[in-house]
Amino acid sequence: MNEFKNELQDRYYTEGFISNFLAIIIGIITRSDVVKSYDREIVNIMQTEKNLKQGGR
């Protein structure tokens, strides 16, 4: 019974580790997408301001 319990515990820890690992990777990928779109937005705003200063193109 104890051996079975240990095996279940090992499996539980492994699955927990894998799901945490996947969550971290997905988080990093999502974050980089968000940062890219945010950067693009900032560049657009700066470009617009620059155009307005140069005579409203």
Helices and strands as residue ranges (DSSP letters): H 2-53
